[in-house]
């Protein structure tokens, strides 16, 4: 299939066709119930999270371009890309094997266990549930009610007994699953994605990468400093 203009597609279905024709295995990570509805992208609400074997190769094959907000020294970061659907910009996050978004063994298993759904690849039901637990607790600031409700329903569908809607219960459930499969916690290469270590119950499941840790600490300090300066600015402005 030929892309007439790099990264431009008439419909989401056309993008999916190019993804399926690629030599790189991929799967949509989550929020794919409305993926095929072009109207979402026309309203500017659409963004797509994928996991794949090789993000740069996949981006090249489908014509995705580096997200301008994530270019440093003239180079993209290998994760954040954009495509255009009917001339509307759509963010495309390509998480990939070895980037620490989930540990490498889990990422490989995710791609091995993926399934076809409405013409595109998604995670297996089990991987979908446990990666969402991980994402909702360790990669988000707050374990939201929305995630709690989604996980409770997904757990029921998998015949997993959800006894409590608490962080502690879900982490215990997650870590049991991780131990059985040899998965670990680690900092992602992408410093914009946190790893809230305070929720880890079994510290032996955490693998330290010093360079990633330093990147995360420096980035979080910068974010905190900016937030503090903004707070001071507004406080001073109110007094004038």
Residue frames as qw, qx, qy, qz and C-alpha x, y, z in Angstrom:
[[0.000, 0.888, 0.460, 0.000, 0.00, 0.00, 0.00],
 [0.430, 0.313, -0.006, 0.847, 1.26, 3.46, -0.82],
 [0.187, -0.739, -0.403, 0.507, 0.91, 6.47, 1.43],
 [0.421, 0.746, 0.292, 0.426, 0.21, 9.37, -0.90],
 [0.025, 0.796, -0.238, 0.555, 1.40, 11.91, 1.66],
 [0.443, 0.150, -0.758, 0.455, 3.60, 10.95, 4.62],
 [0.062, -0.146, -0.721, 0.674, 1.50, 10.24, 7.68],
 [0.436, 0.141, 0.029, -0.888, -1.81, 11.25, 6.05],
 [0.051, 0.204, 0.974, 0.088, -4.84, 8.94, 5.97],
 [0.323, -0.324, -0.386, -0.801, -8.40, 9.56, 4.86],
 [0.756, -0.460, -0.158, -0.438, -9.88, 7.41, 7.63],
 [0.488, -0.557, 0.631, -0.231, -8.84, 5.52, 10.75],
 [0.937, 0.138, 0.308, -0.086, -9.59, 2.32, 8.83],
 [0.665, 0.692, -0.219, 0.174, -6.90, 3.26, 6.31],
 [0.102, -0.733, 0.598, -0.307, -4.38, 3.73, 9.14],
 [0.774, -0.248, 0.534, -0.231, -5.29, 0.30, 10.54],
 [0.902, 0.429, 0.054, 0.000, -4.78, -1.27, 7.13],
 [0.415, 0.745, -0.439, 0.283, -1.25, 0.15, 7.05],
 [0.432, -0.570, 0.610, -0.341, -0.59, -1.05, 10.60],
 [0.900, 0.004, 0.402, -0.172, -1.73, -4.56, 9.64],
 [0.803, 0.579, -0.079, 0.112, 0.39, -4.51, 6.49],
 [0.036, -0.842, 0.511, -0.170, 3.50, -3.53, 8.47],
 [0.730, 0.197, -0.635, 0.161, 6.20, -6.10, 9.23],
 [0.077, 0.278, -0.634, 0.718, 6.17, -4.94, 12.88],
 [0.386, -0.473, -0.792, 0.005, 3.85, -6.64, 15.38],
 [0.100, -0.266, 0.215, -0.934, 1.65, -4.17, 17.28],
 [0.264, -0.541, -0.798, 0.018, -1.36, -4.06, 19.59],
 [0.196, -0.662, -0.067, -0.720, -3.60, -1.23, 20.76],
 [0.215, 0.135, -0.754, 0.606, -3.02, -0.89, 24.50],
 [0.013, 0.461, 0.732, -0.501, -6.41, 0.41, 25.70],
 [0.251, 0.592, 0.210, -0.737, -9.43, 2.63, 24.99],
 [0.044, -0.144, 0.748, 0.647, -10.14, 0.95, 21.68],
 [0.322, 0.474, 0.782, -0.245, -13.93, 0.60, 21.93],
 [0.363, 0.848, 0.246, -0.296, -14.44, 3.69, 19.76],
 [0.438, -0.418, 0.487, 0.629, -11.24, 3.39, 17.75],
 [0.353, 0.274, 0.723, 0.526, -13.06, 2.97, 14.43],
 [0.097, 0.868, 0.477, -0.100, -15.20, 6.09, 14.84],
 [0.494, 0.357, 0.133, 0.782, -13.66, 8.77, 12.64],
 [0.181, -0.859, -0.249, -0.409, -15.80, 11.43, 14.34],
 [0.692, -0.649, -0.096, 0.300, -13.65, 11.20, 17.49],
 [0.617, -0.103, 0.191, 0.756, -10.57, 12.33, 15.59],
 [0.163, 0.621, 0.366, 0.674, -12.46, 15.06, 13.79],
 [0.407, -0.864, -0.217, -0.204, -13.42, 16.49, 17.19],
 [0.218, 0.727, -0.473, 0.447, -9.79, 16.53, 18.26],
 [0.695, -0.532, 0.337, -0.347, -10.21, 13.99, 21.08],
 [0.991, 0.113, -0.072, 0.003, -8.47, 11.05, 19.50],
 [0.031, 0.723, -0.689, 0.036, -5.08, 9.73, 20.49],
 [0.955, 0.076, -0.247, -0.146, -3.88, 6.18, 20.04],
 [0.369, -0.660, 0.644, -0.113, -1.64, 4.18, 22.38],
 [0.912, 0.264, -0.293, -0.110, 0.11, 1.18, 20.83],
 [0.564, -0.579, 0.574, 0.130, 2.73, -1.30, 21.89],
 [0.805, 0.561, -0.167, -0.099, 5.00, -2.73, 19.21],
 [0.919, -0.078, 0.033, 0.385, 8.25, -4.59, 18.59],
 [0.507, -0.082, 0.149, 0.845, 10.13, -1.65, 17.08],
 [0.125, 0.807, 0.380, -0.435, 8.64, 1.85, 17.19],
 [0.010, -0.637, 0.356, 0.683, 10.99, 3.52, 14.73],
 [0.116, -0.027, 0.875, 0.469, 10.53, 0.81, 12.14],
 [0.146, 0.599, 0.784, -0.067, 6.75, 0.86, 12.55],
 [0.063, 0.795, 0.149, -0.585, 6.66, 4.66, 12.33],
 [0.054, -0.440, 0.591, 0.674, 8.72, 4.54, 9.16],
 [0.123, 0.163, 0.923, 0.327, 6.50, 1.90, 7.56],
 [0.080, 0.715, 0.692, -0.063, 3.23, 3.73, 8.26],
 [0.281, 0.581, 0.196, 0.739, 4.63, 7.20, 7.60],
 [0.434, -0.842, -0.302, 0.104, 4.17, 8.58, 11.13],
 [0.382, 0.642, -0.208, 0.632, 6.27, 11.67, 11.91],
 [0.433, -0.127, -0.577, 0.681, 7.95, 12.73, 15.15],
 [0.212, -0.864, -0.457, 0.020, 5.73, 14.73, 17.47],
 [0.320, 0.703, -0.110, 0.626, 7.08, 18.32, 17.37],
 [0.474, -0.777, 0.156, -0.385, 6.71, 18.63, 21.14],
 [0.864, -0.403, 0.294, 0.074, 9.12, 15.73, 21.70],
 [0.764, 0.523, -0.070, 0.371, 11.97, 16.61, 19.37],
 [0.467, -0.832, 0.197, 0.226, 15.33, 17.35, 20.98],
 [0.286, -0.564, 0.591, 0.500, 18.49, 18.26, 19.08],
 [0.423, 0.402, -0.503, -0.637, 16.62, 17.58, 15.87],
 [0.318, 0.045, -0.938, -0.127, 15.59, 14.05, 16.81],
 [0.706, -0.388, -0.188, -0.561, 12.38, 12.49, 18.06],
 [0.374, -0.488, 0.693, -0.377, 12.30, 10.24, 21.11],
 [0.238, 0.129, -0.944, -0.187, 11.11, 7.08, 19.38],
 [0.041, 0.339, 0.872, -0.351, 7.78, 7.06, 21.21],
 [0.232, 0.672, 0.403, -0.576, 5.71, 10.14, 20.44],
 [0.222, 0.071, 0.648, 0.725, 4.52, 10.50, 16.86],
 [0.434, 0.467, 0.286, -0.715, 1.69, 12.06, 14.93],
 [0.244, 0.242, 0.794, 0.501, -0.38, 11.04, 11.93],
 [0.307, 0.197, 0.010, -0.931, -3.18, 12.90, 10.18],
 [0.210, 0.366, 0.906, 0.047, -6.66, 11.46, 9.71],
 [0.181, 0.790, 0.519, 0.272, -8.68, 13.48, 7.23],
 [0.289, 0.633, -0.087, 0.713, -6.18, 16.33, 7.82],
 [0.544, -0.767, 0.066, -0.335, -6.71, 16.28, 11.63],
 [0.247, 0.545, -0.727, 0.336, -3.60, 15.75, 13.76],
 [0.892, -0.364, -0.138, -0.230, -3.76, 12.59, 15.88],
 [0.196, -0.694, 0.668, -0.181, -1.19, 11.70, 18.55],
 [0.938, 0.097, -0.324, -0.082, 0.28, 8.24, 18.23],
 [0.368, -0.698, 0.587, -0.180, 2.27, 6.87, 21.18],
 [0.855, 0.264, -0.443, -0.063, 4.36, 3.87, 20.16],
 [0.583, -0.598, 0.526, -0.159, 5.46, 2.05, 23.29],
 [0.753, 0.460, -0.461, -0.095, 7.96, -0.61, 22.34],
 [0.944, -0.212, -0.190, 0.166, 9.86, -3.63, 23.58],
 [0.693, 0.030, -0.217, 0.687, 12.68, -2.56, 25.88],
 [0.054, 0.599, 0.016, 0.799, 11.40, 0.93, 26.71],
 [0.180, -0.033, -0.717, 0.673, 10.38, 0.03, 30.28],
 [0.471, -0.247, -0.124, -0.838, 6.76, 1.06, 29.87],
 [0.921, -0.299, 0.127, -0.213, 6.21, -2.49, 31.08],
 [0.469, -0.543, 0.657, 0.233, 9.15, -4.82, 31.63],
 [0.269, 0.452, -0.671, -0.523, 10.59, -6.39, 28.49],
 [0.050, 0.045, 0.998, 0.017, 9.36, -9.93, 29.22],
 [0.313, 0.532, 0.625, -0.478, 5.83, -8.66, 29.73],
 [0.339, 0.629, -0.194, -0.673, 5.97, -6.60, 26.53],
 [0.170, 0.282, -0.863, -0.382, 7.07, -9.62, 24.52],
 [0.128, 0.257, 0.939, -0.187, 4.30, -11.73, 26.08],
 [0.343, 0.576, 0.304, -0.677, 1.75, -9.02, 25.30],
 [0.387, 0.528, -0.456, -0.603, 2.65, -9.16, 21.61],
 [0.085, 0.119, -0.981, -0.127, 2.76, -12.94, 21.65],
 [0.107, 0.367, 0.869, -0.315, -0.72, -13.12, 23.26],
 [0.250, 0.291, -0.036, -0.923, -2.37, -10.35, 21.24],
 [0.387, 0.399, 0.831, 0.004, -5.68, -11.01, 19.49],
 [0.035, 0.207, 0.485, 0.849, -7.54, -9.66, 16.50],
 [0.060, 0.583, 0.648, -0.485, -10.51, -7.44, 17.38],
 [0.351, 0.840, 0.290, -0.294, -12.67, -5.67, 14.79],
 [0.692, 0.679, 0.031, 0.242, -9.84, -5.88, 12.29],
 [0.194, 0.769, -0.445, 0.416, -7.01, -4.59, 14.50],
 [0.682, -0.030, -0.656, 0.322, -4.83, -6.14, 17.19],
 [0.422, -0.727, 0.159, -0.518, -5.45, -5.65, 20.91],
 [0.062, -0.418, 0.829, -0.366, -4.17, -7.21, 24.13],
 [0.433, -0.240, -0.867, -0.050, -5.49, -10.51, 25.43],
 [0.488, -0.724, -0.294, -0.389, -8.20, -10.07, 28.07],
 [0.779, -0.485, -0.211, 0.336, -5.78, -11.04, 30.85],
 [0.532, 0.044, 0.019, 0.846, -3.00, -8.71, 29.66],
 [0.066, -0.623, -0.277, -0.728, -5.53, -5.92, 29.18],
 [0.609, -0.727, -0.286, -0.135, -6.72, -6.24, 32.79],
 [0.752, -0.461, -0.093, 0.462, -3.31, -6.44, 34.47],
 [0.447, 0.213, 0.124, 0.860, -1.63, -3.78, 32.31],
 [0.183, -0.711, -0.276, -0.621, -4.54, -1.47, 33.11],
 [0.691, -0.674, -0.222, 0.137, -4.07, -2.14, 36.85],
 [0.675, -0.151, 0.037, 0.722, -0.39, -1.25, 36.42],
 [0.224, 0.443, 0.267, 0.826, -1.20, 1.85, 34.35],
 [0.346, -0.760, -0.347, -0.428, -3.98, 3.13, 36.63],
 [0.693, -0.699, -0.116, 0.134, -1.94, 2.84, 39.83],
 [0.705, -0.349, 0.167, 0.595, 1.74, 3.17, 38.94],
 [0.390, 0.189, 0.371, 0.821, 1.56, 5.53, 35.95],
 [0.149, -0.726, -0.376, -0.557, -1.27, 7.82, 37.08],
 [0.022, 0.399, -0.441, 0.804, -1.26, 10.33, 39.91],
 [0.522, -0.088, 0.481, -0.699, -4.60, 9.16, 41.30],
 [0.046, 0.129, 0.981, 0.135, -6.36, 5.78, 41.18],
 [0.341, -0.012, -0.089, -0.936, -9.53, 7.28, 39.75],
 [0.609, 0.171, 0.578, -0.515, -13.08, 6.09, 40.27],
 [0.700, 0.520, -0.223, -0.436, -13.35, 5.61, 36.52],
 [0.384, 0.443, -0.810, -0.003, -10.46, 3.12, 36.54],
 [0.291, -0.126, 0.828, -0.463, -11.82, 1.41, 39.64],
 [0.713, 0.309, 0.313, -0.546, -15.17, 0.83, 37.95],
 [0.654, 0.541, -0.447, -0.284, -13.56, -0.40, 34.71],
 [0.191, 0.407, -0.878, 0.164, -11.26, -2.80, 36.52],
 [0.481, -0.017, 0.707, -0.517, -14.04, -4.19, 38.67],
 [0.787, 0.410, 0.080, -0.454, -16.08, -4.99, 35.56],
 [0.550, 0.565, -0.606, -0.103, -13.08, -6.44, 33.71],
 [0.103, -0.340, 0.876, -0.326, -12.16, -8.55, 36.73],
 [0.669, 0.138, 0.518, -0.515, -15.69, -9.93, 36.89],
 [0.759, 0.516, -0.202, -0.341, -15.56, -10.83, 33.19],
 [0.440, 0.503, -0.737, 0.105, -12.33, -12.74, 33.86],
 [0.832, -0.406, -0.361, -0.115, -13.86, -14.41, 36.93],
 [0.440, 0.203, -0.496, 0.720, -11.31, -12.67, 39.16],
 [0.407, -0.723, -0.549, 0.103, -12.78, -11.97, 42.58],
 [0.184, 0.508, -0.127, 0.832, -12.53, -8.22, 43.22],
 [0.486, -0.508, -0.652, 0.285, -12.93, -8.08, 46.98],
 [0.237, -0.754, -0.203, 0.578, -11.94, -4.43, 47.46],
 [0.475, 0.793, 0.184, 0.335, -11.67, -1.39, 45.22],
 [0.387, -0.883, 0.175, 0.199, -8.42, -0.24, 46.83],
 [0.355, 0.775, -0.523, -0.012, -4.89, 0.35, 45.62],
 [0.338, -0.480, 0.788, -0.186, -3.60, -2.20, 48.12],
 [0.793, 0.149, 0.551, -0.214, -5.91, -4.95, 46.90],
 [0.734, 0.672, -0.016, -0.097, -5.19, -4.40, 43.20],
 [0.157, 0.765, -0.621, 0.060, -1.41, -4.20, 43.76],
 [0.546, -0.291, 0.763, -0.187, -1.53, -7.48, 45.68],
 [0.818, 0.400, 0.379, -0.164, -3.44, -9.05, 42.79],
 [0.518, 0.815, -0.256, -0.046, -1.01, -7.58, 40.26],
 [0.078, -0.696, 0.709, -0.088, 2.12, -8.71, 42.08],
 [0.737, -0.056, 0.658, -0.145, 0.82, -12.26, 42.37],
 [0.770, 0.610, 0.175, -0.058, 0.37, -12.24, 38.59],
 [0.276, 0.863, -0.422, 0.032, 3.82, -10.70, 38.04],
 [0.410, -0.526, 0.739, -0.094, 5.57, -13.26, 40.22],
 [0.821, 0.171, 0.533, -0.108, 3.90, -16.15, 38.41],
 [0.722, 0.661, 0.168, 0.117, 5.16, -14.85, 35.06],
 [0.715, -0.138, 0.077, 0.682, 8.53, -13.39, 36.00],
 [0.205, 0.796, 0.214, 0.527, 7.59, -9.73, 35.45],
 [0.492, -0.326, -0.322, 0.741, 9.19, -6.79, 37.27],
 [0.036, 0.965, 0.217, -0.142, 8.73, -3.08, 37.87],
 [0.597, -0.090, 0.155, 0.782, 11.16, -0.66, 36.25],
 [0.075, 0.689, 0.065, -0.718, 11.38, 3.02, 35.35],
 [0.672, 0.641, 0.357, 0.102, 10.28, 3.76, 31.77],
 [0.534, 0.084, 0.223, 0.811, 12.74, 5.33, 29.35],
 [0.028, -0.657, -0.343, -0.671, 10.08, 8.00, 28.76],
 [0.235, -0.047, -0.553, 0.798, 10.53, 10.34, 31.74],
 [0.390, -0.191, -0.092, -0.896, 7.03, 11.73, 31.19],
 [0.791, -0.263, -0.462, -0.303, 5.62, 8.39, 32.41],
 [0.294, -0.626, 0.559, -0.458, 6.05, 8.03, 36.17],
 [0.671, -0.099, -0.734, 0.044, 6.54, 4.92, 38.26],
 [0.445, -0.658, 0.190, -0.577, 4.97, 5.49, 41.68],
 [0.481, 0.230, -0.807, 0.255, 7.22, 3.21, 43.69],
 [0.285, -0.256, 0.555, -0.739, 5.37, 3.96, 46.93],
 [0.820, 0.002, 0.023, -0.572, 2.66, 1.50, 45.90],
 [0.636, 0.301, -0.710, -0.014, 5.03, -1.45, 45.42],
 [0.801, -0.504, 0.125, -0.299, 4.46, -4.10, 48.07],
 [0.925, -0.156, 0.202, 0.281, 7.18, -6.62, 47.20],
 [0.008, -0.900, 0.306, 0.311, 10.35, -4.56, 46.72],
 [0.546, -0.263, 0.717, 0.345, 12.16, -7.57, 45.21],
 [0.575, 0.568, 0.571, 0.148, 10.06, -7.05, 42.07],
 [0.171, 0.971, -0.020, -0.165, 11.67, -3.65, 41.41],
 [0.795, 0.099, 0.179, 0.571, 14.69, -3.45, 39.09],
 [0.134, -0.871, 0.006, 0.473, 16.73, -0.25, 39.29],
 [0.649, 0.475, 0.212, 0.555, 18.13, 1.46, 36.18],
 [0.406, -0.520, -0.182, 0.729, 20.29, 4.29, 37.51],
 [0.153, 0.001, 0.348, 0.925, 20.30, 6.43, 34.37],
 [0.235, -0.536, -0.636, -0.503, 16.52, 6.24, 34.05],
 [0.452, -0.654, -0.514, 0.321, 16.09, 6.99, 37.75],
 [0.322, -0.349, -0.014, 0.880, 18.21, 10.14, 37.45],
 [0.015, -0.234, -0.515, -0.824, 16.23, 11.27, 34.38],
 [0.358, -0.627, -0.653, -0.228, 12.97, 10.83, 36.28],
 [0.453, -0.592, -0.373, 0.552, 14.19, 12.63, 39.41],
 [0.232, -0.187, 0.163, 0.941, 15.46, 15.62, 37.41],
 [0.133, -0.361, -0.599, -0.702, 12.28, 15.81, 35.34],
 [0.416, -0.663, -0.623, -0.010, 10.01, 15.60, 38.40],
 [0.404, -0.484, -0.220, 0.744, 12.07, 18.28, 40.17],
 [0.097, 0.032, 0.347, 0.932, 11.68, 20.54, 37.14],
 [0.285, -0.521, -0.655, -0.466, 7.91, 19.98, 37.07],
 [0.469, -0.644, -0.517, 0.314, 7.64, 20.68, 40.80],
 [0.330, -0.309, -0.024, 0.892, 9.70, 23.87, 40.46],
 [0.052, -0.237, -0.480, -0.843, 7.54, 25.15, 37.61],
 [0.397, -0.613, -0.653, -0.200, 4.37, 24.39, 39.60],
 [0.463, -0.557, -0.366, 0.585, 5.81, 26.25, 42.61],
 [0.211, -0.140, 0.167, 0.953, 6.77, 29.30, 40.52],
 [0.189, -0.415, -0.600, -0.657, 3.32, 29.39, 38.91],
 [0.456, -0.649, -0.599, 0.113, 1.71, 29.26, 42.36],
 [0.388, -0.450, -0.163, 0.788, 3.90, 32.14, 43.58],
 [0.093, 0.116, 0.402, 0.903, 3.13, 34.14, 40.44],
 [0.304, -0.563, -0.618, -0.456, -0.62, 33.84, 40.93],
 [0.495, -0.615, -0.480, 0.384, -0.29, 34.62, 44.63],
 [0.312, -0.287, 0.027, 0.905, 1.65, 37.82, 43.88],
 [0.033, -0.274, -0.533, -0.800, -0.75, 38.77, 41.10],
 [0.354, -0.653, -0.654, -0.140, -3.76, 38.50, 43.45],
 [0.439, -0.579, -0.326, 0.604, -2.13, 40.88, 45.91],
 [0.232, 0.009, 0.237, 0.943, -1.69, 43.62, 43.29]]
